[in-house]
Amino acid sequence: MAADRHKSHMTNTRMFLTMLFGAVFRRRGRALMAVVASLVGAATLFCLAAVCIEAPRQINQEMRSYGANLVVSPIQGDNRSAGIEQGMVDHTTHMVTAKAPARYATYRYETVQVNAGARVMAGIHPDQVRQLNRHWSVEGSWPRPGSVMVGRDLADSLGLTTGKRMTIGYPASQVTGTGKGGGQGRDFRVGGIVDTGGPEDRIIYADLADLELLTGAKRGTDVIEYSVNTMTSGLKTIAASINDMTSMGVKARPVTRITAGDSHTIAMLQSLFWLVSVVVLVLTFVGVGTTMASIVSQRRSEIGLRKALGASSRGIAMEFLAESACYGLAGGLIGTALGYGFARLLCLSVFQRPLGFNWWLALGTVLLSVAISMIASIRPVLRASRIDPALVLREE
C-alpha cells in the first residue's frame, strides 16, 4: 500500500510539472510579458541598491580628497607652546588608523615678520599635506629646502609671484630654544602660490626643517589633521575615544563642514533610492498581476474542464502560483545580471572605479522578484480557484 501511495505521489508530481511547463511554453507571449515585468523590476532594484551601497563608500573616498575631517590639537591649559610631541603624534595616529584607514599631516605654526608685518608661517612635511589636500590648486611647486609656498591672498597683497625672493624674519623675543637662525632673517625663494579659497590663502608654507632653522628651535606639532575613511558616526566614535583619554593632553574634533556635506549627500541618495524602489515595486506588482489575470482569463475554459474532471481548487491555485514563481525567478536572474552591468557602468563613469558583485544582494533581489510575482498573482489565482465548472461548460 505504501508503494502504491508513493507511485501515486510521483504520478501527481509528474502531472503537476507537465501542466506547469505546458502552461508556460504554450503561452510564450504572456509568459514573456510576466518575465519582462519581473526583469525590469529586478534590474532596477539591483542597480539602485548596488549603487546605494557603493556610493557612500565612493563618496566618502572622494570627500577625503577635500581635506581633513578630524583635527587633533593640544588641550587648552597645557603647555601649548611645546605642541604635541612626536611620540603622541604616533600614538594618536595609531588610535585613528586602528579604527579606519586614514591619511594625516602635521602643522607647526609660527608668527614671522615679512616687510615689517606679522604673518603666519606653517612648517609642514610637503608630501603629507599634498596627499591630504589634493584639491589645493598650486601654481609652481610645493615647499622645498630654501623655498616656500605662499597663499594666494598673501601673495597678492605682497606682490609676490613664483620665482621671486622674500625675506622672512623671526623676532628674537620669540626664540624658545638655542640654535642657529633664531632672531635672524632668511631669504627664501617663492616656489609656489597656493589657492584654496579658504584661510590657507593667508599663510606661508615652508618645509619643517627650514622653519626650525629660522626659529632656531625644535618643538612639537600644533595641529594634526586626519582624513579618515569612515562615515560620520565612526568619526565621532574615534574623536570620543581620543577625548576620553585625558592623560594624552590632546583633543579631537570632527570638521563639520566636511562631515556634514558627506552625510547630507549620502542621505539624499538613500532617500532617492527608497523612493524609486517603492515606485519600481508597485509597477512590477501591477505588471505581473495584470499579466497573470490575463493568463487566468485565457485559461478559464481549461480550468473549468479540469475542475469538472476532479482537479481540486488547491491544486489549480498551486499550479498558478508555481507558474508565477517561475516568471519571477527567470526575471530575477536575468534582471540581476543586467542590473549589475548597469551599476558597474555607472560606477565606472561617475567614480572611475569598478564595482564588485554583491552575492547577498543578488540573492535578495532574486528572492524578492519571486515573492513579488507570487504576491501579485494571489488575486488572479483566487479567482481561478473559484471558477464554477458547470457555468464554464455551459458557456462552451
BELFEN-V518206 format. One record per backbone hydrogen bond with DSSP energy under -1.0 kcal/mol. NH is the residue of the N-H (numbers start at 1). CO is the residue of the C=O. E is the energy in kcal/mol with one decimal. If there is no record, write none. Layout:
BEGIN
<<NH	CO	E> <NH	CO	E>>
END
This chain:
BEGIN
<<5	1	-2.2> <6	2	-2.5> <7	3	-2.5> <8	4	-2.5> <9	5	-2.5> <10	6	-2.3> <11	7	-2.2> <12	8	-2.4> <13	9	-2.4> <14	10	-2.6> <15	11	-2.4> <16	12	-2.6> <17	13	-2.5> <18	14	-2.3> <19	15	-2.8> <20	16	-2.3> <21	17	-2.7> <22	18	-2.1> <23	19	-2.3> <24	20	-1.8> <25	21	-2.5> <26	22	-2.1> <31	27	-2.6> <32	28	-2.7> <33	29	-1.8> <34	30	-2.1> <35	31	-2.6> <36	32	-2.8> <37	33	-2.2> <38	34	-2.1> <39	35	-3.0> <40	36	-2.8> <41	37	-1.7> <42	38	-2.8> <43	39	-2.9> <44	40	-2.3> <45	41	-2.6> <46	42	-2.7> <47	43	-2.3> <48	44	-2.6> <49	45	-2.8> <50	46	-2.9> <51	47	-2.4> <52	48	-2.7> <53	49	-2.3> <54	50	-2.4> <55	51	-3.6> <58	54	-2.4> <59	55	-3.8> <60	56	-2.4> <61	57	-1.9> <62	58	-2.5> <63	59	-3.2> <64	60	-1.4> <65	62	-1.4> <66	63	-1.9> <69	226	-2.3> <70	226	-1.6> <71	253	-2.5> <72	224	-2.9> <73	251	-2.2> <75	249	-2.2> <78	75	-1.9> <80	78	-2.5> <82	79	-1.5> <83	80	-1.5> <84	221	-3.2> <89	85	-2.1> <90	86	-2.5> <91	87	-2.0> <92	88	-2.8> <93	89	-2.4> <94	90	-2.1> <95	91	-1.9> <96	92	-2.1> <97	93	-2.8> <98	94	-1.4> <99	96	-1.4> <100	96	-1.6> <103	227	-1.8> <105	225	-2.0> <107	223	-2.3> <108	123	-1.7> <110	121	-2.5> <112	119	-3.1> <113	169	-3.0> <114	117	-2.9> <117	114	-1.5> <119	112	-2.9> <121	110	-3.1> <122	204	-3.3> <123	108	-3.4> <124	206	-2.5> <129	125	-1.8> <130	126	-2.6> <131	127	-1.9> <132	128	-1.8> <133	129	-2.4> <135	65	-1.0> <136	133	-1.5> <137	195	-1.6> <139	193	-3.3> <141	191	-2.3> <147	144	-2.7> <148	189	-2.5> <149	205	-2.8> <150	192	-2.4> <151	203	-2.0> <152	194	-2.4> <154	201	-2.2> <155	151	-2.8> <156	152	-2.4> <157	153	-2.0> <158	154	-1.9> <160	155	-2.8> <163	190	-3.3> <164	161	-1.9> <166	188	-2.7> <168	186	-2.9> <169	113	-2.8> <174	171	-1.7> <175	172	-1.2> <184	181	-1.9> <186	168	-2.7> <188	166	-3.0> <189	146	-2.1> <190	164	-3.4> <191	148	-2.2> <191	189	-1.2> <192	148	-1.4> <193	139	-2.6> <194	150	-2.1> <195	137	-2.9> <201	198	-1.8> <202	199	-1.8> <203	200	-1.5> <204	120	-2.4> <205	149	-3.6> <206	122	-2.8> <208	124	-2.2> <211	207	-1.9> <212	208	-2.3> <213	209	-1.9> <214	210	-2.3> <215	211	-2.6> <216	212	-1.7> <220	82	-2.2> <221	84	-2.7> <222	107	-2.2> <223	107	-1.8> <224	72	-2.8> <225	105	-2.9> <226	70	-3.2> <227	103	-3.0> <229	101	-3.1> <230	228	-1.9> <235	231	-2.1> <236	232	-2.2> <237	233	-1.7> <238	234	-2.0> <239	235	-2.4> <240	236	-2.4> <241	237	-2.1> <242	238	-1.7> <243	239	-2.5> <244	240	-2.1> <246	244	-1.5> <248	245	-1.9> <249	246	-1.3> <251	73	-2.9> <253	71	-2.1> <255	69	-1.8> <258	255	-1.1> <259	255	-2.4> <260	256	-2.8> <262	258	-2.1> <263	259	-2.6> <264	260	-2.6> <265	261	-2.1> <266	262	-2.0> <267	263	-2.6> <268	264	-2.1> <269	265	-2.0> <270	266	-2.5> <271	267	-2.2> <272	268	-2.3> <273	269	-2.3> <274	270	-2.2> <275	271	-2.2> <276	272	-2.6> <277	273	-2.5> <278	274	-2.2> <279	275	-1.8> <280	276	-2.6> <281	277	-2.7> <282	278	-2.3> <283	279	-2.4> <284	280	-2.7> <285	281	-2.5> <286	282	-2.5> <287	283	-2.6> <288	284	-2.6> <289	285	-2.4> <290	286	-2.6> <291	287	-2.0> <292	288	-2.6> <293	289	-2.1> <294	290	-2.0> <295	291	-2.2> <296	292	-2.5> <297	293	-2.2> <298	294	-2.2> <299	295	-1.7> <300	297	-1.1> <303	299	-2.7> <304	300	-2.5> <305	301	-2.4> <306	302	-2.5> <307	303	-2.4> <308	304	-2.0> <309	305	-1.5> <310	307	-1.1> <311	306	-2.8> <316	312	-2.1> <317	313	-2.5> <318	314	-2.6> <319	315	-1.8> <320	316	-2.1> <321	317	-2.4> <322	318	-2.5> <323	319	-2.3> <324	320	-2.5> <325	321	-2.2> <326	322	-2.0> <327	323	-1.9> <328	324	-2.5> <329	325	-2.7> <330	326	-2.7> <331	327	-2.7> <332	328	-2.6> <333	329	-2.5> <334	330	-2.3> <335	331	-2.7> <336	332	-2.2> <337	333	-1.8> <338	334	-2.4> <339	335	-3.1> <340	336	-2.3> <341	337	-1.8> <342	338	-2.4> <343	339	-2.6> <344	340	-2.8> <345	341	-2.2> <346	342	-2.3> <347	343	-2.4> <348	344	-2.3> <349	345	-2.1> <350	346	-2.4> <351	347	-2.1> <353	347	-1.1> <362	358	-2.2> <363	359	-2.6> <364	360	-2.4> <365	361	-2.4> <366	362	-2.3> <367	363	-2.5> <368	364	-2.3> <369	365	-2.3> <370	366	-2.3> <371	367	-2.6> <372	368	-2.8> <373	369	-2.0> <374	370	-2.2> <375	371	-2.7> <376	372	-2.8> <378	375	-1.2> <381	377	-2.7> <382	378	-2.7> <383	379	-1.9> <384	380	-2.1> <385	381	-2.4> <387	384	-1.2> <392	388	-1.9> <393	389	-2.6> <394	390	-2.0> <395	391	-2.0> <396	392	-1.6>>
END
